[in-house]
């Protein structure tokens, strides 16, 4: 959860907007979008990697269970037992964390897309105030 908390703090700084830094934020917006979309894609890849690693660990543990069992165990039963193993639970925790990060990053992408309209609206309000 450390990464998510870091991202939340960093996102707060990136979306901070007032009339004095309006132009700076507008100029940096494409770079900010790129940064956050890049993180989204990386975490989606990491999520898929965790899922693949989870499947491989379950297969390994199930094979160990079948090989060491004193009685005949079906593959389905061995896999079900493997899902309760500490290694699998650790990977499940990584998957949950990555899902939360991906959800956060998908929502942040929408925020950055709407910032263009927010900046335009602020600019229009500033124009009206100067008339």
CORWO-V451894 format. One record per backbone hydrogen bond with DSSP energy under -0.5 kcal/mol. NH is the residue of the N-H (numbers start at 0). CO is the residue of the C=O. If there is no record, write none. Layout:
NH|CO ; NH|CO
This chain:
4|0 ; 5|1 ; 6|2 ; 7|3 ; 8|4 ; 9|5 ; 10|6 ; 11|7 ; 12|8 ; 13|9 ; 14|10 ; 15|12 ; 20|17 ; 24|20 ; 25|21 ; 26|22 ; 27|23 ; 28|24 ; 31|27 ; 32|28 ; 33|29 ; 34|30 ; 35|31 ; 36|32 ; 37|33 ; 38|34 ; 39|35 ; 40|36 ; 41|37 ; 42|38 ; 43|39 ; 44|40 ; 45|41 ; 46|42 ; 47|43 ; 48|44 ; 49|45 ; 50|46 ; 51|47 ; 52|48 ; 53|49 ; 54|50 ; 55|51 ; 56|52 ; 57|53 ; 58|54 ; 59|55 ; 60|56 ; 61|57 ; 62|58 ; 63|59 ; 64|60 ; 65|61 ; 66|62 ; 67|63 ; 68|64 ; 77|73 ; 78|74 ; 79|75 ; 80|76 ; 81|77 ; 82|78 ; 83|80 ; 84|81 ; 88|84 ; 89|85 ; 90|86 ; 91|87 ; 92|88 ; 93|89 ; 94|90 ; 95|91 ; 96|92 ; 97|93 ; 98|94 ; 99|95 ; 100|96 ; 101|97 ; 102|98 ; 103|99 ; 104|100 ; 105|101 ; 106|102 ; 107|103 ; 108|104 ; 109|105 ; 110|106 ; 111|107 ; 112|108 ; 113|109 ; 114|110 ; 115|111 ; 115|112 ; 117|113 ; 118|114 ; 119|115 ; 120|116 ; 121|117 ; 122|118 ; 123|119 ; 124|120 ; 125|121 ; 126|122 ; 127|123 ; 128|124 ; 129|125 ; 130|126 ; 130|127
